[in-house]
Amino acid sequence: MSRVEILQEMQLVIQEQLDREDIVLTEATKLNDLGVDSIELMEFIINLEDEFPLEISDNTIDHMDKVSDLLDYLSEQLNNK
């Protein structure tokens, strides 16, 4: 799966979760700028785990600042399966 495809899926997940089609993710988007609180962010991660059958540890998330960090992780995990 390409980075572009993963990013598109991530965007669909957050748009559906928040019921907001106006959210546009880029690699430079900061996770804190998504307009979600910590619980909603964890729901986003859980939804991503469901969308891409893999597990993302809390420790991994704690070291992520931008969408590109999450994208790097997902891309690596999905392409190493």
QUIVENUR-V94560 format. One record per helix or strand of 2 or more residues. SS is the DSSP state (~ for helix, > for strand). FROM is the first residue (numbers start at 0). TO is the last residue. If there is no record, write none. Layout:
SS;FROM;TO
SS;FROM;TO
This chain:
~;2;17
~;30;33
~;37;50
~;57;61
~;66;78
